[in-house]
Amino acid sequence: MKTELTLSTAHPSLTDAALADQAGHGRQRSLVRRLLLLGGGVLALLLLLAATYVFVANLWWTGLATGSPAPDFSGYDLHGNPVRLNDLAGRPVMLTFWSPECFTCREELPVLQAIAADPNAGIELLTVASYPPAEAVRDFMRAEGLTFRVVMDEQAEITTLYKVRGVPFTYFIDPTGRIEDKVIGAGAPGELHNQLTAWLKTCNVNTTCQ
């Protein structure tokens, strides 16, 4: 009797299914890799944008560079009188940005008032307020007994021109119209007065600040 041997072979349908399954897994892995690459690119872009924002914000917050020309501007004070920075050329100018609604600004108000009231101060004081409205600033000045000159900047044009994002912010401008120094924020008690005193030792109406 002859015995017949039957060789079994894989079922074609099973082989096709396995290949299709492998191909499907391959496509999934490829898709995952693409998503990871895309996510990494988006994250890198977001980090770059964040770093750029911080860099630009820091430049803006620190204001105009010392040694650069002080941009000319014009406006009106609380009494409706025209004011122009270039009219003060030849004299040292202390330009302070402030607001009655800024509590740290109030710490500097006695210093500003003392300068304005002293005919021998040796410096022209000019302040800029962009908010609140002029009437509110006028009422505040009257209530506090303040008489220094305030230029209203309700459209924030001067504030933007001088890259001021927060108040108080003070620029010291020499007689040639160059920004010699600046004070950002209120600082320690007496800092503004001390810095002004030190600056005036090298600056007067007849010479250029050194």
C-alpha positions as CSV (number, residue, x, y, z in Angstrom):
1,M,0.0,0.0,0.0
2,K,1.3,3.4,-0.9
3,T,1.2,6.2,1.6
4,E,0.7,9.6,0.1
5,L,2.2,12.6,1.8
6,T,0.3,15.8,1.7
7,L,2.4,19.0,2.0
8,S,0.5,21.7,3.7
9,T,1.0,25.3,2.5
10,A,-0.1,28.5,4.1
11,H,-3.5,29.7,3.2
12,P,-3.2,32.5,0.7
13,S,-5.8,34.6,2.5
14,L,-3.9,34.3,5.8
15,T,-0.7,35.5,4.1
16,D,-2.4,38.5,2.6
17,A,-3.9,39.4,5.9
18,A,-0.5,39.3,7.6
19,L,1.1,41.4,5.0
20,A,-1.8,43.9,5.1
21,D,-1.5,44.0,8.9
22,Q,2.3,44.7,8.7
23,A,1.7,47.4,6.1
24,G,-1.0,49.0,8.4
25,H,1.4,49.0,11.3
26,G,4.1,50.5,9.1
27,R,1.7,53.3,8.0
28,Q,0.8,54.0,11.7
29,R,4.5,54.2,12.7
30,S,5.1,56.6,9.8
31,L,2.2,58.7,10.8
32,V,3.3,58.8,14.4
33,R,6.8,59.9,13.3
34,R,5.4,62.6,11.1
35,L,3.2,63.9,13.9
36,L,6.1,63.9,16.3
37,L,8.2,65.8,13.8
38,L,5.3,68.3,13.2
39,G,4.8,68.7,17.0
40,G,8.5,69.3,17.5
41,G,8.5,71.9,14.8
42,V,5.5,73.7,16.3
43,L,7.0,73.6,19.8
44,A,10.3,75.0,18.4
45,L,8.4,77.8,16.7
46,L,6.4,78.6,19.8
47,L,9.6,78.8,21.8
48,L,11.2,81.1,19.2
49,L,8.2,83.4,19.3
50,A,8.2,83.5,23.1
51,A,11.9,84.3,23.2
52,T,11.4,87.0,20.6
53,Y,8.5,88.5,22.6
54,V,10.6,88.6,25.7
55,F,13.5,90.2,23.9
56,V,11.4,92.9,22.3
57,A,9.5,93.5,25.5
58,N,12.7,94.0,27.4
59,L,13.9,96.4,24.8
60,W,10.7,98.3,25.0
61,W,10.6,98.3,28.8
62,T,14.1,99.8,29.1
63,G,13.1,102.7,27.0
64,L,15.3,104.7,24.7
65,A,19.0,104.1,24.9
66,T,21.2,106.5,26.8
67,G,23.3,108.6,24.4
68,S,20.5,108.8,21.8
69,P,18.8,112.0,20.9
70,A,15.6,112.8,22.8
71,P,12.8,112.9,20.3
72,D,11.1,116.3,20.0
73,F,7.4,116.4,20.9
74,S,4.7,119.0,21.5
75,G,1.5,119.1,23.5
76,Y,-0.5,121.2,25.9
77,D,-0.3,121.5,29.7
78,L,-3.2,121.4,32.1
79,H,-3.8,125.1,31.5
80,G,-4.0,124.8,27.7
81,N,-0.6,126.3,27.1
82,P,1.5,124.8,24.3
83,V,4.6,122.9,25.3
84,R,7.4,121.8,23.1
85,L,10.6,119.9,24.2
86,N,12.9,121.7,21.7
87,D,12.0,125.0,23.3
88,L,14.0,123.9,26.3
89,A,17.2,123.3,24.2
90,G,20.3,124.6,25.9
91,R,19.1,123.6,29.3
92,P,19.1,120.2,31.1
93,V,15.7,118.7,31.3
94,M,14.2,116.1,33.6
95,L,11.4,114.4,31.7
96,T,9.2,112.2,34.0
97,F,6.2,110.0,32.9
98,W,3.7,109.4,35.7
99,S,0.0,109.0,36.6
100,P,-2.1,109.9,39.6
101,E,-3.4,106.4,39.6
102,C,0.2,105.0,40.0
103,F,0.9,104.6,43.8
104,T,4.6,104.2,43.3
105,C,4.6,107.5,41.3
106,R,3.3,109.3,44.4
107,E,6.5,108.5,46.2
108,E,8.3,110.7,43.7
109,L,5.8,113.6,43.7
110,P,7.5,115.5,46.6
111,V,10.8,115.4,44.7
112,L,9.1,116.7,41.6
113,Q,7.4,119.5,43.4
114,A,10.6,120.5,45.2
115,I,12.4,120.9,41.9
116,A,9.5,122.9,40.4
117,A,9.4,125.2,43.4
118,D,13.1,125.8,43.5
119,P,14.2,128.6,41.1
120,N,17.8,127.6,41.6
121,A,17.2,123.9,40.8
122,G,19.3,124.2,37.7
123,I,17.1,122.0,35.6
124,E,13.8,122.2,33.7
125,L,11.2,119.8,34.9
126,L,8.7,118.5,32.4
127,T,6.2,115.7,33.3
128,V,3.9,113.7,31.0
129,A,0.6,112.0,32.1
130,S,-1.3,109.8,29.6
131,Y,-4.1,108.8,32.0
132,P,-6.5,109.5,33.6
133,P,-8.2,112.3,31.6
134,A,-6.9,115.9,32.0
135,E,-9.7,116.9,34.4
136,A,-8.9,114.1,36.8
137,V,-5.2,115.0,36.7
138,R,-6.1,118.6,37.3
139,D,-8.2,117.7,40.3
140,F,-5.5,115.5,41.8
141,M,-2.9,118.2,41.4
142,R,-5.1,120.7,43.1
143,A,-5.9,118.4,46.0
144,E,-2.2,117.5,46.5
145,G,-1.0,121.1,46.2
146,L,1.2,120.3,43.2
147,T,2.2,122.9,40.7
148,F,4.8,121.3,38.4
149,R,4.1,121.3,34.7
150,V,2.2,118.4,33.2
151,V,1.8,117.7,29.5
152,M,-1.3,115.6,28.8
153,D,-0.8,112.6,26.5
154,E,-4.2,111.0,26.4
155,Q,-3.5,109.3,23.1
156,A,-0.2,108.0,24.5
157,E,1.7,109.4,21.5
158,I,4.6,110.8,23.6
159,T,4.6,107.7,25.8
160,T,4.9,105.5,22.8
161,L,7.6,107.8,21.2
162,Y,9.7,107.4,24.3
163,K,9.0,103.6,24.6
164,V,7.6,103.9,28.1
165,R,5.5,100.9,29.1
166,G,5.2,101.6,32.8
167,V,5.4,104.5,35.2
168,P,7.2,106.2,36.8
169,F,9.9,106.5,34.2
170,T,12.3,109.4,34.1
171,Y,14.8,110.6,31.5
172,F,17.6,113.1,32.1
173,I,18.3,115.1,28.9
174,D,21.4,117.2,28.6
175,P,21.5,120.7,27.1
176,T,22.3,119.3,23.7
177,G,19.1,117.2,23.6
178,R,20.9,113.9,24.3
179,I,19.5,111.3,26.8
180,E,22.2,111.2,29.4
181,D,20.5,108.9,32.0
182,K,17.2,107.4,33.0
183,V,15.5,106.0,36.1
184,I,13.1,103.1,35.5
185,G,10.4,102.6,38.1
186,A,10.3,104.1,41.6
187,G,13.4,102.4,42.9
188,A,14.5,102.7,46.4
189,P,13.4,105.7,48.5
190,G,15.4,108.8,47.6
191,E,16.9,107.1,44.5
192,L,15.5,109.6,42.1
193,H,16.7,112.6,44.2
194,N,20.2,111.1,44.6
195,Q,20.5,110.3,40.9
196,L,19.3,113.8,40.0
197,T,21.8,115.4,42.4
198,A,24.7,113.3,41.0
199,W,23.7,114.2,37.5
200,L,23.4,117.9,38.1
201,K,27.0,118.0,39.5
202,T,28.2,117.5,36.0
203,C,25.5,119.4,34.2
204,N,24.3,123.0,34.1
205,V,22.7,125.4,31.7
206,N,26.1,126.5,30.2
207,T,27.8,123.1,29.8
208,T,27.1,119.7,28.4
209,C,26.6,116.8,30.8
210,Q,29.6,114.6,30.9
